[in-house]
Amino acid sequence: MIFCVKRFLSFLILVFGIAFIGSSIAGHKMHDNDLELDVDNAELVAEGKYWFARRCAFCHGGDGIGGKGPCLTCGKFTYSANTNIDIMTTISVGIPLNRGGSMGAFGTSMPAEAIIAVVTFMRAEEARRIKSGEVPDPYGAQEEAMVFPE
């Protein structure tokens, strides 16, 4: 248990360290406080694809299009918020049955750098699929403001 906590704390330190160092990287992030991912870095995306194929594709399908588990390259995440940090946390700690999931924690079996690479791959693939029209742009749809009767 202590090993798991130490590993997760190391992961968080790495993530926040990269967030400060990588603030000049032009990439993907959901808002100003999210970790920015360099989705244009082909080497990092390829590393993420490698790890995704080893650890994620069995449930989430090749290239994250969905299978036994949900689609991870469609821009919508069922069990976490849609930020890069939230997705990395979900990969690290998993989704227990009492939260409606059955995903194990990968924070002890994958290095933090690999988890970051996987999310970078997912975001790059998501952007490619949206651009090609394969999936609708979930960020482009503007919901109408709620109107309350007087």
Secondary structure, DSSP 8 states (H G I E B T S, - for coil): -HHHHHHHHHHHHHHHHHHHHGGGS--B-SSTTS--B-TT-HHHHHHHHHHHHHHTHHHH-GGG--SSS--SSSS--SSS-SSHHHHHHHHHH-B-GGGT--B---TTTS-HHHHHHHHHHHHHHHHHHHHHTSS--TTT----------
